[in-house]
Each structure stands twice: as structure tokens, then as C-alpha cells.
Amino acid sequence: MAEKVAAIADAQRRGVVTDRFTAGEILAFTLVLANMWQLRDEDYLDLVPAERHRAAVVEAVHRLSAP
């Protein structure tokens, strides 16, 4: 995980990733978003059609990390 945090921190220094959150926070948010579809609770799974899961996560992470 330290390598990923370091890569995000480097991207923040270069201005391609926001610095509103720490590098660790961005990684944590990204991992939670990516893994949320692993929940087997139908209340969550029914909120977004399965074919939109990946696209929804990609868009959310993009918006979360945009400078």
C-alpha cells in the first residue's frame, strides 16, 4: 500500500490529483468504492444496475481525485 500512496502523493505534487485529501485518504476512498460491489446486501446491489458498477466507480474516483 505504501507504494500506491507514494504514487498518489507524487501525482498530487505534479498537480494531476487533488490535494484536498491526503494520498492515503484518496487510496482508501478508491478501495472502498471499488470493493462496494462485493457486498452481498441486495439493498446496495439493487441501487445501481450491475452493468453500471464499473463505470460508476470510475466516474466517482475521477471526480474524487480531479485537481
C-alpha positions as CSV (number, residue, x, y, z in Angstrom):
1,M,0.0,0.0,0.0
2,A,2.9,2.4,0.7
3,E,3.9,2.3,-3.0
4,K,0.4,3.3,-4.0
5,V,0.2,6.1,-1.5
6,A,3.6,7.3,-2.7
7,A,2.4,7.3,-6.3
8,I,-0.7,9.3,-5.4
9,A,1.4,11.7,-3.4
10,D,3.7,12.1,-6.5
11,A,0.7,12.8,-8.7
12,Q,-0.5,15.4,-6.1
13,R,2.9,17.2,-6.3
14,R,2.6,17.2,-10.1
15,G,-0.9,18.7,-9.8
16,V,-2.7,15.9,-11.6
17,V,-4.5,14.7,-8.5
18,T,-6.3,16.9,-6.0
19,D,-4.6,17.8,-2.7
20,R,-8.0,18.3,-0.9
21,F,-7.5,14.9,0.6
22,T,-4.3,13.1,1.7
23,A,-2.9,10.5,-0.6
24,G,-3.9,7.8,1.9
25,E,-7.4,9.1,2.0
26,I,-7.7,9.0,-1.8
27,L,-6.5,5.4,-1.8
28,A,-8.8,4.4,1.0
29,F,-11.8,6.0,-0.7
30,T,-10.9,4.4,-4.0
31,L,-10.6,1.0,-2.5
32,V,-13.9,1.3,-0.7
33,L,-15.7,2.4,-3.8
34,A,-14.1,-0.4,-5.9
35,N,-15.0,-3.0,-3.3
36,M,-18.5,-1.9,-2.5
37,W,-20.0,-4.2,-5.1
38,Q,-18.5,-7.2,-3.2
39,L,-21.2,-6.6,-0.6
40,R,-23.9,-9.2,-0.9
41,D,-26.6,-7.0,0.5
42,E,-29.3,-6.6,-2.1
43,D,-30.2,-3.2,-0.7
44,Y,-26.9,-1.9,-2.1
45,L,-26.7,-4.1,-5.2
46,D,-30.2,-3.0,-6.4
47,L,-29.3,0.7,-6.3
48,V,-27.2,0.5,-9.4
49,P,-27.6,-1.9,-12.3
50,A,-24.8,-4.4,-12.5
51,E,-23.7,-3.2,-15.9
52,R,-23.1,0.3,-14.4
53,H,-21.0,-0.8,-11.4
54,R,-17.6,-0.3,-13.0
55,A,-18.5,2.9,-14.8
56,A,-20.0,4.4,-11.6
57,V,-16.8,3.6,-9.7
58,V,-14.5,5.0,-12.4
59,E,-16.5,8.3,-12.6
60,A,-16.7,8.6,-8.8
61,V,-12.9,8.1,-8.4
62,H,-12.3,10.5,-11.3
63,R,-14.4,13.2,-9.6
64,L,-12.9,12.5,-6.2
65,S,-9.3,12.8,-7.4
66,A,-9.6,15.5,-10.0
67,P,-7.5,18.6,-9.3
